[in-house]
Amino acid sequence: MYDNDFQWYEFNSVNSYSSKLSENDRRPETDTVLYSKKRDIVLFPIADAELFLEGNSTYPTLLNYVDETIKLNT
């Protein structure tokens, strides 16, 4: 299965590996992402939490974000 599939990386290091990132995904150098090398999936949980705290999230709670992210990526 995909146990321990995701690891934390700096965005710039993943940017050179992942074919899934586009110009719209550019983040500051300090942004950290979760990345699955096996499946080439990039998640931005810190950025998504920031959106939630600013009141700009598409999810009603952080738990909804986590639940949906897990469902989509397992």
C-alpha positions as CSV (number, residue, x, y, z in Angstrom):
1,M,0.0,0.0,0.0
2,Y,1.0,3.6,0.3
3,D,2.1,3.7,3.9
4,N,4.5,6.6,4.7
5,D,4.2,7.6,1.0
6,F,4.3,11.3,1.6
7,Q,7.3,13.2,2.9
8,W,7.8,16.9,3.7
9,Y,9.9,18.8,1.2
10,E,10.7,22.4,0.4
11,F,8.6,23.6,-2.6
12,N,11.6,24.4,-4.8
13,S,13.1,20.9,-4.5
14,V,9.8,19.3,-5.5
15,N,9.3,21.7,-8.3
16,S,12.2,20.1,-10.2
17,Y,10.7,16.6,-9.8
18,S,7.0,16.9,-10.2
19,S,5.3,17.1,-13.6
20,K,2.1,18.1,-11.8
21,L,3.1,21.6,-10.8
22,S,2.4,24.6,-13.0
23,E,3.2,28.3,-12.9
24,N,0.0,28.7,-10.8
25,D,1.5,26.6,-8.0
26,R,4.6,28.8,-7.4
27,R,5.1,29.4,-3.7
28,P,7.6,31.3,-1.7
29,E,11.0,29.5,-1.2
30,T,10.1,28.8,2.4
31,D,6.8,27.0,1.6
32,T,6.8,23.4,2.6
33,V,4.8,20.7,0.9
34,L,3.9,17.1,1.3
35,Y,5.1,15.1,-1.7
36,S,4.6,11.5,-2.9
37,K,7.5,10.6,-5.2
38,K,5.8,7.2,-5.9
39,R,2.6,8.9,-7.2
40,D,3.8,12.4,-8.1
41,I,1.2,14.1,-5.8
42,V,1.9,17.4,-4.2
43,L,-0.2,18.7,-1.2
44,F,-0.1,22.2,0.3
45,P,-1.5,21.6,3.8
46,I,0.2,24.6,5.4
47,A,-1.1,26.9,2.6
48,D,-4.6,25.4,2.9
49,A,-4.6,25.9,6.7
50,E,-3.5,29.5,6.2
51,L,-6.5,30.0,3.8
52,F,-8.8,28.5,6.4
53,L,-7.5,30.8,9.1
54,E,-7.9,33.8,6.8
55,G,-11.5,32.8,6.2
56,N,-10.9,32.0,2.5
57,S,-11.1,28.2,2.6
58,T,-13.5,26.2,0.5
59,Y,-13.9,23.8,3.4
60,P,-16.1,24.6,6.4
61,T,-13.6,23.1,8.9
62,L,-10.0,21.9,8.9
63,L,-11.3,18.4,9.6
64,N,-13.3,18.5,6.4
65,Y,-10.1,19.4,4.5
66,V,-8.2,16.6,6.1
67,D,-11.0,14.1,5.4
68,E,-11.3,15.1,1.8
69,T,-7.5,15.1,1.2
70,I,-7.2,11.6,2.7
71,K,-10.1,10.3,0.6
72,L,-8.6,11.8,-2.6
73,N,-5.1,10.5,-2.0
74,T,-5.4,7.0,-0.6
